[in-house]
Amino acid sequence: MSNKAKTFDALSMMREIRDRISFETQNMSFEELKAYIKLTSY
């Protein structure tokens, strides 16, 4: 195994995205959450 420095930390990125989504949706109703998911899904 090589000792290269990481240029991309997938776990850190996943946590940042999860935290941002949690913050944005924390006070949404079920209907608002469904609309948010529908708008942000690809």
PEDA-V184017 format. One record per residue. RES is the residue in three letters. OMEGA is omega in whole degrees, 0 to 359 (* if undefined). D_FIRST is the distance of its C-alpha to the first C-alpha in whole Angstrom. Layout:
# PEDA-V184017
res=<RES | RES>
omega=<OMEGA | OMEGA>
d_first=<D_FIRST | D_FIRST>
This chain:
# PEDA-V184017
res=<MET | SER | ASN | LYS | ALA | LYS | THR | PHE | ASP | ALA | LEU | SER | MET | MET | ARG | GLU | ILE | ARG | ASP | ARG | ILE | SER | PHE | GLU | THR | GLN | ASN | MET | SER | PHE | GLU | GLU | LEU | LYS | ALA | TYR | ILE | LYS | LEU | THR | SER | TYR>
omega=<182 | 181 | 179 | 175 | 178 | 173 | 180 | 180 | 184 | 181 | 178 | 180 | 179 | 180 | 178 | 179 | 180 | 180 | 180 | 179 | 178 | 179 | 182 | 186 | 189 | 183 | 182 | 172 | 179 | 180 | 177 | 179 | 177 | 179 | 178 | 180 | 180 | 181 | 184 | 179 | 181 | *>
d_first=<0 | 4 | 7 | 9 | 12 | 13 | 16 | 17 | 18 | 19 | 20 | 22 | 23 | 24 | 26 | 28 | 29 | 30 | 32 | 34 | 35 | 36 | 38 | 40 | 41 | 42 | 46 | 46 | 48 | 47 | 49 | 47 | 44 | 44 | 45 | 42 | 40 | 42 | 42 | 38 | 37 | 36>
